[in-house]
Amino acid sequence: MAWRWRRTSLGGEADRAAFRALHNASLASPALREGLTTTSAEKSVGHLRALLGTPAAGLGDASGLLAWDGLGGHHRSQLAATIGQVAETGRTMIVDERTLLCDDGGCQVRQAIVSPLVVEDTLVGALVVGAPHTTGGLVRAADEVASWVSGQLELAELDLSRTRLMEAEVRALRAQISPHFIYNSLGAIASFVRTDPDRARELLLEFADFTRYSFRRHGEYTTLAEELRSVERYLLLEQARFGDRLQVTLQVAPEVLPVAVPFLCIQPLVENAVRHGLEASADKPDGVGRLSITARDLDQECVLEVEDDGTGEDPERVRRALAGDASMDSVGLGNVDARLRNAYGDDYGLVVETAPGAGTKVIVRVPKFAPGVQV
């Protein structure tokens, strides 16, 4: 039996009104999530006016009106002063004809509602709704929309706080990059200046690229390809110092190279592995510390493993390092673990397999695609 598709209505008028309200709210939300600025106010105020179905609407901060949409633009200066009064009282105000003086007999903005915008108990601005006259229903609607706008602005503040926290964590991680590594790398480069000038020049370029990547102002995320390229530079510099005492194996599936990962999430793991591997190399018959890095494509996830055959570690000390104990001699493990969990959820923290004398393997598992994670 053949089925014929037939266009059906959205429902009754109430359903259509609800749809329009949700649609306008969804259009205003992205701009408001950027915070209360002139640009975000201009982008969102038209949708807020449509949401309320009024002739005019405006958004302002403590300094005055940032944007106005609709009729009655000549009342902006009169309403700007009212926003300051709302900022002092924190209460919704009704502005009538005595304040909104107007010579235009056909003006549709005779009264206005000024509802406060509050973020974390702090008044940050106001929503202004202009109409021919106000009703109790319109006042309640204005207050509800102002409350919703306040919620969006609070989310914007949370996003900003999160960004600041992540930037602080990356700065802290950069500060943990060993100064000895920098000095020793330059010393190793200097040792080749006379004996092998070409190699000295290549190493100097690698050092410049490594430091440029590690210390530049960077976004929260980068690609695995960029992160591993920086790791390779780091290892080239370490091998210039230690020669055959450090052996590295690198195996990477090409499919995972574009995966987005938190900035500087791999290098700290490699730096720990190099340090522990070399500590144990003196006690080995061949005097060699071995390090392997593998990145595998596993369906919807990328799995990266950093393993050394070094001294290993007491699991309790590793637990303390992952918890952020600064007394533990592990470069940034807690920092990396926290950023991975923050980006992908608690199921994606570091997994460390180790025991005294048994080497160490650190496993990083990240989804190929995750909401909000992009370069």
N, C-alpha and C positions, 0 to 999 in steps of 0.2 A: 504493500500500500504506500503510495507516495504522499509525503507530507509537504504541504505548502506553507512556507514561512510567511507570516503575516505580522506586519508592524502593529504593536499594541501600544496603548497609551501608558504613560508613566504612573497612572492612577488618578486619584482625585486632586483637587486644587491644593489640599494640605500636603500631599506627597510632592507635588511640583514645587511648592513653596519651600519645603524642607530641602529638596534637591538644590534649588537655587541658593539657599543659605549656605549649604555645605560647599557648593561650588565656589561661591565668593570667598568663603573662609579659606578654602584651599589655595585660592589665587593670592590672597593677602599674606598667607603664612610664610612663604619663603623670604620675602623682604623683611618681615618683622623678625625673623630668626637671625637677621644680621645685626640686630640692635636698633635703638631709636636714633636715627640720623636723618638729615634732610633727604638723602637719597632713598632710604627705606620708607620714610613717611610718604614721599611723592609716589613711590611705587605701590603702596598699599592703601592709601586713603580712598582712592576711587572704589576699590573693592569693598571697603568698609561702608562707604555711602550706599553702594548697591545692596549690601547685606541688610542695612537698616531701612532702605527704601525712602530716604529723605532727600530734600532738595540740595542739601549741602552737608559737608563733613570736613573736619580738620583734625590734624594731629600736631601736638606741640610738646616741647620739653619745658624745663623750668625757665628757659630764657624767652619763650614765646612760641608762636605758631611756626611750625616747620613746613607744613603743606596744607593746601586747601583744595577741595574739589567740589564743583557744582556752582550753584548760584550764590549771590550775596558776598562776593569776594571783597566788596567795599567795607564789610564789617570786620575785616581781619584785625585792624589796629584796635578796635574796641574790644574784641574778644581776647586779644593777646594779654591785656591787663588782667582779665578775669582768670586766666590760667595761673598767674602769680598768686591770686587770692586762694584758688583751689590748692595750690602748692603749700600754702600756709595752714589751711584748715584740714586738708585731706578729705573733704566732703564734696559730693556732687552739688553743683550750683545751677540754678535756673536763671537765665538772663532774659529779661523781658524788654518791652518797647522803651522803657525809660532809659535803658543803657544802650540798646541798639537803635540809636536815632537814625532815621532814614527819610529822605525826601522823595524816594521813589515809591509812588503809590502802588505799583505792581510788584514790589519786592516780595519774594516768597520766604525770606528769612526775617521773621519778625521776632522770633524768640530762639533761644539756644540752650542746649544742655551741655554742661562741661563736667565730664566724669573723670576722676583721677586715675592715673596709671601707676600701679604700685609694684615694685620689684623688691622682694626680700625686705618688706616693711619700709621701704624707702620710696617716696613719691618721686617719680622720674618724669612725669609729664601729664598730659590730659588728652582725652578724646572729646572733640567738640562736634555737636550735632545741631545743625540749623534747620528750622522748620517754620511754617506759618504760625503754628501754635503748638504748645506742648501738652501732652496728656500723661497720665500716670503710667499707661502702658509703654509709651515712648521713652519715658525716663527709665523704667525698668529695663527695657531693651538696650538703651544706651549703656547702662551700668553693666549689663551682662556682656555686651560686646567689649567694653573697656576691661572687664575682668579677663576675658579671653585674650585680648591684646596683651595685657599684663603677663599672662601665662606664657605667651610666645616670647615676650621680651626676657622673661626669666629663663626660658630655655636658651635664649641667645647668650645670656650671661653665663649660664652653665657651660655652654660650648666654648666661650671665651676663656673661662677658668680652666677648662680641660686643656685647651690649647696652651695656655700659659704654663700649666703643670707639666705637659709633655715637653715643652721647650726647656723648662728648668731641669727636667730629668736628662735630656740630651746634653745640656751644658754640664751637668754633673758628671756624665759619662765621659765627655771630652776631657774634663779636668783629671780623670783617672788614667788617661793615656800616659804611660810612664815617661817622665822626662828623660830617664836613662835610655829608653828606646830611641828618643830623638837624638840625644848626644852620641850614643853608640852608633847609630846609623850614619850620622855625619862623620864620625871617626872612621867607620868602615869605608865610606866613600873617599875620604881623604887619603886612605892607605893605598887606593888604586890610582891616584892622580898621576904618579910617576911611573908605576909599573904597568898600568893598563888604562890609559886615558879614555879610551872609548867606553870601557865598562864603567868608569867613574862618571862619565857624562850620562850614560843610560840610567845609572842608579840615582843620580841627582835628579833627573827628570821624574823617575818613579817616586822619589821622596817628595818632590814638589806636588805631584798629582795626589799622592796619599794625604798630605797635610791639607791640600786645597779641599779635598772631598770631606775630610774629617772635621774641619773647622769652619767650613762655609756655612752661611745661614741657609738651612735646608728645610724642606717641607717635612711633615711628620712621617711620610712614607717615601720609599724609593723602590726600585725594582731589585729583585734578587740578582740580576745581572750586574747592576751597578755596585751592589754590596759585595758580591764576590770579586769584582774587578779590584775594589779597594783592598780586599783580603789578599789577593794575589800580589799586589804591590807591597803590602806589609811583609808577606812571606819572602819575597825577593830580597828585601832589605835584611831580613833576619838571616837568610841563607848566605848573604854576602858577609855577614859577621861570623857565622858558625861553619860555613862550608859544608863538608860531608857529615858533620855531626848532626845535622837536621835533614831528615828525609821527609818529603811531602808527597802524598798521593791525593789527586783531585779528580773526582768523577761527578759530572753534572749532566742530568738529562736536559737536552735543549728545550723541552716542552715547559719547564718550570722557570726559565730565565725571565719571562715577563711578569711573574707573580709579584704583587706588591707586598712589601714587608716593612716593618718599622725601621726607620733610619738607624744605622749603627747597632743592629741587633746580632750580627754574626761576628764581627771583629773581636769583641770582648771574649767570646767563646774560644776563638782561635788563639788569642793572646794567652789565655789561661792554659790551653793545651800545649803551646810552645814552651811556656815556662815550666810546666810540670814534666813534659817530655824531656827537656834538656837537663832538668835536675837529676833525672834518673839515668841519663846516658853515661855518666862517668862510672857508674857501677856495672855497666853492661860489658860483656866481652868485646863487642865491636865498638863500644863507645858512641852508639848512634841513638838519637831520639827520633821516633817515628810519629807522624801525624797524618791522619786521613780525613778528608772532607768529601762527603757524598751528598748529592741532592737528587731525590728520586720523585718521579711522577706517580702518584697513587690516587688515581681516579679524580676525585674532587679536591684532593689535598696535595700539598708539596711536603715531603719529609726530608729534612736536612739533618745529617749526623756529623758531629765533630768528635773524633776519637784520637786519644794518644795512648802510648804504651808506657806512660810515666809512673810516678810514685803512687798514684791513686790518692784517695782521700777518705777520711772517716765520714760516713753518710750523715752523722749528726752535724758535723761542721758544714757540710753542704746544705743541709736543711737551714741552718742559721744564716748562711750566706744568701740563700734564696729569700729568706725573711727580711733581708736588708741589714744584717748585722755588720757594721762598718769595720769591726775588728777582724773579720775573716779576710784572709789574703786571697781573694778571688775577684778579679777585675769585673765589676759591673754585673755579676750574675743576678743579683736581686733586682737591679734596674731593668735588665732585659726581660726577666720573668714578669715583672709588673707591667711592662709596656705590652708584652704579648697578650697577657690576660685582659688588659684594658682594651686592646684592639679587637680581640677575637672571642673573649669569654674565658672562664676559668678552665675549660677543657683544653686550652691551648698553651698552658704554661710550659716551662722547661721540664724535661725529664732527664735526670742525671743518674747514670749507672756507674757506680764506682765502689771501690774497697781498697784499703791499704795494700800496696804492692800489686794491684790488679789493673792499673791504668784507669782511664776515665772516658766515658762516652756521654756526650750531651746530645739530646734529640730535640729538634725543633720541628713542630708540626703546625702548618698554617693552611687555611683554606685558600684555594685559588681565587675565589671570589667571596667577598664579605661586605655587607652593607657599611658604607661610610669609609671603606678602605680603598684608596686610590692614589695614584702618584700625581 
